[in-house]
Amino acid sequence: MVAVRQAVFEDAEALARIDLVTWTSETSPVPAPQVDTYDFFDERTSPADVLVAEVGGTVVGYVKLRSVLHPPSRSHVMEINGLAVDPSHQREGVAPHLVEAAVEESARRGALKVSLRVLGPNARARRLYERCGFVVEGVLRGEFVLDGRPVDDVFMARRLDDGDRDIWGITTHDWSVDVDVEHLAKARQAAESLGDAMALHLVLEVLAYADDEAEAAGRRGCVRVVVRGDEIQVADDGRGTDTRRDAEGRVVRKPIMATRDVRFFDEEDPVLLPDGLPRRGMSTVSAASPSLLHDNWRTSGAWSQEYRFGTPQAELRELPPTGRTGTTVTVRLPSPVDLDLTQLAVLVRGFAHVDVEVSGGRGADGAPPTPDRR
Ligand SMILES: CC(C)(COP(=O)(O)OP(=O)(O)OC[C@H]1O[C@@H](n2cnc3c(N)ncnc32)[C@H](O)[C@@H]1OP(=O)(O)O)[C@@H](O)C(=O)NCCC(=O)NCCS
C-alpha cells in the first residue's frame, strides 16, 4: 500500500537517489545533478515543501510543492515543481497518490489552483497529470534546446474551485457518488456476519482511518474512544474528512460512510486489522449502525450528518468552528455494547501512528481531542 507523508531531512539521501536515477533530458531541462555533490534539500527546497511516498516503509517517490507568494495577486496558486518515482516502483499507481496528496495539501494551504510545467516529450508525465485532472493551459514552443532539438514547455493546471466532482480523483472513495445502496447492503451483511466480534471490529475500522491519515501526514495522531451504553464514539485530531465545494457551491464531503472504500472491500488478499479480521472500510461501520453521526472539523469549516444503516438522513449541517480540526464518528449499535475495553486497549497498539485513549462511561462532548484533554 502506498502511504504519503511529509518529508524529513533524513529522507535526503533516498530522494537524491531517486532524482539521479530518473533524470533524463526528457524529464528535466536542467543538466543532470552531479552524483557526488547533489543535495536534495537546499535553500529553495525544504522538507516542508516535499511529500514522499512510501511502500512497505521504503521511500519510493516524491512530489515538490512551491507557493507562489509574489506578487500577492498570485498567492492562490501552488506549483508542483518536481515529481519522480523510483523506476522499480513505477507503473504501480504511486504518482497518482503523490499528485492527489499535493493537490490536497495545496487546498489545505488555501490554493484555488495548482499549476505545473512539463516538457512536451514527457508523454508519460503528461498523461499522468491529465488523469489527475490537470489540463493544458498553454505551450511555450521550443522554449528549450535539449540534445540539439527544440523542446516545448507545457503549462498545465488543475483548478480547485471548479467544483467538477467527476475529476476530483478516486484515491479511496468515488466523489461523484453520494450513496451506494447495493454496497451498503453487502457491507451490513459483512458486519453482521462478525457476530460478537462486530463492535470491537467496527472501532478498529474507524481507527484505521485516523492511523492512515497520521501516517500520511508524517505525524503522531491522538484518538479518543469512549463507550457508553449502546454508543461508541471515536474522535481524532486529524485534518477532518476531506470536504469540498461542487460547481453549484454545494458542500460535498467525501462519501466515506455511504460508498465503498475502493482499496479494501472485497479484496482477495485483504489487509488485516489488529483483531486479525479483514479491513473492509468505513462503510462497514455505517452500514451496520442504526444511527451514526459523522462530524468533521476542517480549517475551511465543520459539518455534521446523520446516517441510518449508511444512508444519509438529511443534508450536511454546518457546525460552529472550534479552532481545531478532526473527525468524530459516533455510532449507536442495535444493542448495548459489550466491549472488553482492556482487550481493545491492547489491540489499538497495533496502530503505529496514533495514540489511542480508551474509556467507558460519560464525559465525551464529541469535539476532537486536544493534547491537554487526553
Ligand atoms: C511520470 C512518473 C512520475 C509516473 O510515475 P508512476 O508512479 O509510474 O505513475 P503511474 O503508476 O500512474 O503509471 C504510469 C503508467 O503505468 C500504468 N500503470 C499504472 N499502474 C499499472 C499497473 N498496475 N500495471 C500496469 N500498468 C500500470 C499507467 O496506466 C501509466 O501508463 P501510461 O504511461 O501509458 O499512461 C514516473 O514515470 C517518473 O518518475 N518519471 C521520471 C520523472 C518525471 O518525468 N517527472 C515528471 C516531471 S514533470
PDBQT file of the ligand as one rigid body, heavy atoms in Angstrom, charges set to zero:
ROOT
HETATM    1  C1  LIG A 401       5.994  10.227 -14.523  1.00  0.00    +0.000 C 
HETATM    2  C2  LIG A 401       6.148   9.325 -13.305  1.00  0.00    +0.000 C 
HETATM    3  C3  LIG A 401       6.234  10.192 -12.061  1.00  0.00    +0.000 C 
HETATM    4  C4  LIG A 401       4.927   8.374 -13.239  1.00  0.00    +0.000 C 
HETATM    5  O1  LIG A 401       5.019   7.607 -12.045  1.00  0.00    +0.000 OA
HETATM    6  P1  LIG A 401       4.202   6.230 -11.838  1.00  0.00    +0.000 P 
HETATM    7  O2  LIG A 401       4.088   6.038 -10.370  1.00  0.00    +0.000 OA
HETATM    8  O3  LIG A 401       4.823   5.163 -12.615  1.00  0.00    +0.000 OA
HETATM    9  O4  LIG A 401       2.786   6.595 -12.464  1.00  0.00    +0.000 OA
HETATM   10  P2  LIG A 401       1.615   5.539 -12.742  1.00  0.00    +0.000 P 
HETATM   11  O5  LIG A 401       1.674   4.430 -11.750  1.00  0.00    +0.000 OA
HETATM   12  O6  LIG A 401       0.358   6.307 -12.882  1.00  0.00    +0.000 OA
HETATM   13  O7  LIG A 401       1.985   4.813 -14.055  1.00  0.00    +0.000 OA
HETATM   14  C5  LIG A 401       2.372   5.309 -15.230  1.00  0.00    +0.000 C 
HETATM   15  C6  LIG A 401       1.929   4.317 -16.282  1.00  0.00    +0.000 C 
HETATM   16  O8  LIG A 401       1.826   2.985 -15.790  1.00  0.00    +0.000 OA
HETATM   17  C7  LIG A 401       0.488   2.492 -15.959  1.00  0.00    +0.000 C 
HETATM   18  N1  LIG A 401       0.149   1.680 -14.793  1.00  0.00    +0.000 N 
HETATM   19  C8  LIG A 401      -0.231   2.114 -13.570  1.00  0.00    +0.000 A 
HETATM   20  N2  LIG A 401      -0.484   1.069 -12.765  1.00  0.00    +0.000 NA
HETATM   21  C9  LIG A 401      -0.239  -0.041 -13.512  1.00  0.00    +0.000 A 
HETATM   22  C10 LIG A 401      -0.308  -1.421 -13.265  1.00  0.00    +0.000 A 
HETATM   23  N3  LIG A 401      -0.692  -1.876 -12.071  1.00  0.00    +0.000 N 
HETATM   24  N4  LIG A 401       0.018  -2.272 -14.261  1.00  0.00    +0.000 NA
HETATM   25  C11 LIG A 401       0.400  -1.824 -15.468  1.00  0.00    +0.000 A 
HETATM   26  N5  LIG A 401       0.489  -0.516 -15.758  1.00  0.00    +0.000 NA
HETATM   27  C12 LIG A 401       0.173   0.354 -14.809  1.00  0.00    +0.000 A 
HETATM   28  C13 LIG A 401      -0.341   3.728 -16.032  1.00  0.00    +0.000 C 
HETATM   29  O9  LIG A 401      -1.557   3.479 -16.737  1.00  0.00    +0.000 OA
HETATM   30  C14 LIG A 401       0.578   4.598 -16.802  1.00  0.00    +0.000 C 
HETATM   31  O10 LIG A 401       0.576   4.237 -18.164  1.00  0.00    +0.000 OA
HETATM   32  P3  LIG A 401       0.887   5.309 -19.311  1.00  0.00    +0.000 P 
HETATM   33  O11 LIG A 401       2.306   5.731 -19.100  1.00  0.00    +0.000 OA
HETATM   34  O12 LIG A 401       0.672   4.529 -20.531  1.00  0.00    +0.000 OA
HETATM   35  O13 LIG A 401      -0.064   6.445 -19.144  1.00  0.00    +0.000 OA
HETATM   36  C15 LIG A 401       7.413   8.420 -13.415  1.00  0.00    +0.000 C 
HETATM   37  O14 LIG A 401       7.400   7.777 -14.666  1.00  0.00    +0.000 OA
HETATM   38  C16 LIG A 401       8.721   9.171 -13.247  1.00  0.00    +0.000 C 
HETATM   39  O15 LIG A 401       9.269   9.259 -12.139  1.00  0.00    +0.000 OA
HETATM   40  N6  LIG A 401       9.283   9.721 -14.335  1.00  0.00    +0.000 N 
HETATM   41  C17 LIG A 401      10.533  10.445 -14.285  1.00  0.00    +0.000 C 
HETATM   42  C18 LIG A 401      10.373  11.810 -13.659  1.00  0.00    +0.000 C 
HETATM   43  C19 LIG A 401       9.328  12.661 -14.371  1.00  0.00    +0.000 C 
HETATM   44  O16 LIG A 401       9.135  12.596 -15.570  1.00  0.00    +0.000 OA
HETATM   45  N7  LIG A 401       8.661  13.528 -13.574  1.00  0.00    +0.000 N 
HETATM   46  C20 LIG A 401       7.652  14.452 -14.089  1.00  0.00    +0.000 C 
HETATM   47  C21 LIG A 401       8.327  15.767 -14.310  1.00  0.00    +0.000 C 
HETATM   48  S1  LIG A 401       7.148  16.986 -14.833  1.00  0.00    +0.000 SA
ENDROOT
TORSDOF 0
